Amino acid sequence: MVSNLKFKNTILLFFLSLIFYAQEYSGKGEDINQILKNIKEFSRAYVGANYDTLTAFYSQDAKIFPSGADIIKGHDAIKKRWLLPKGTKILSHKITPREIKIIEDYAYEYGYYQGSTSSNEGPSSNWKGKYVIVWKKENNNWKIYLDIWNKIDD
């Protein structure tokens, strides 16, 4: 009897944890899949220091809102902001969306990011934070229109 109760409690805890950590996606499956693909490709471009590809994920009228900086507009300025100092390398970058909601030709997404960086000036460092992205559909592809992020301190 006690064993059966423990089993039921374990199952209940499992399902409650799924609800707590669940991702919510709302919209056409093909649109959600395109945004999820773009998220992975964005991280791949960042880790690979492919700044032209990274910048191409942004719409022509995109704006980014990096933590501790002014609003940055336009592809040239956005690309310049993503450039890393010489000797610095992104070792990993992962974006974990918590919610994606598509509303006609716009979508919003929010969640968490994490990664690690190495530098000639010292040991590698890990970082994490939260973000909000507004996507805009351009020529049948989803582009980042607004991108805001900030770090979460450990």
JOTA-V585350 format. One record per residue. RES is the residue in three letters. PSI is psi in radians with two decimals (NA if undefined). Layout:
# JOTA-V585350
res = (RES;RES)
psi = (PSI;PSI)
This chain:
# JOTA-V585350
res = (MET;VAL;SER;ASN;LEU;LYS;PHE;LYS;ASN;THR;ILE;LEU;LEU;PHE;PHE;LEU;SER;LEU;ILE;PHE;TYR;ALA;GLN;GLU;TYR;SER;GLY;LYS;GLY;GLU;ASP;ILE;ASN;GLN;ILE;LEU;LYS;ASN;ILE;LYS;GLU;PHE;SER;ARG;ALA;TYR;VAL;GLY;ALA;ASN;TYR;ASP;THR;LEU;THR;ALA;PHE;TYR;SER;GLN;ASP;ALA;LYS;ILE;PHE;PRO;SER;GLY;ALA;ASP;ILE;ILE;LYS;GLY;HIS;ASP;ALA;ILE;LYS;LYS;ARG;TRP;LEU;LEU;PRO;LYS;GLY;THR;LYS;ILE;LEU;SER;HIS;LYS;ILE;THR;PRO;ARG;GLU;ILE;LYS;ILE;ILE;GLU;ASP;TYR;ALA;TYR;GLU;TYR;GLY;TYR;TYR;GLN;GLY;SER;THR;SER;SER;ASN;GLU;GLY;PRO;SER;SER;ASN;TRP;LYS;GLY;LYS;TYR;VAL;ILE;VAL;TRP;LYS;LYS;GLU;ASN;ASN;ASN;TRP;LYS;ILE;TYR;LEU;ASP;ILE;TRP;ASN;LYS;ILE;ASP;ASP)
psi = (-0.80;-0.70;-0.71;-0.70;-0.73;-0.73;-0.81;-0.73;-0.67;-0.78;-0.78;-0.79;-0.68;-0.86;-0.62;-0.66;-0.60;-0.73;-0.73;-0.69;0.15;2.57;2.47;2.09;2.33;2.10;-3.13;2.38;-0.70;-0.62;-0.78;-0.80;-0.66;-0.74;-0.77;-0.69;-0.77;-0.66;-0.83;-0.73;-0.61;-0.86;-0.73;-0.74;-0.68;-0.83;-0.64;0.04;0.62;1.48;-0.50;-0.77;-0.77;-0.82;-0.57;-0.27;-0.22;2.54;2.86;-0.54;0.44;2.72;2.44;2.66;1.21;2.61;2.30;0.25;2.89;2.97;2.35;2.26;2.54;2.59;-0.78;-0.80;-0.65;-0.79;-0.78;-0.68;-0.59;-0.32;2.37;2.62;2.64;2.36;-0.05;2.38;2.38;2.11;-0.62;2.67;2.19;2.33;2.27;1.71;2.43;-0.54;2.43;2.21;2.18;2.30;1.68;-2.07;0.29;2.75;2.69;2.68;2.49;2.77;-2.55;2.67;2.77;2.76;-3.04;2.66;2.47;2.71;2.65;-0.31;0.09;-2.97;2.87;2.70;2.56;2.60;2.80;2.83;-2.97;2.77;2.84;2.33;2.39;2.15;2.68;2.30;2.12;2.17;0.80;0.32;2.55;2.17;2.62;2.14;-0.84;2.37;2.00;2.41;2.73;2.65;2.69;2.17;2.50;NA)
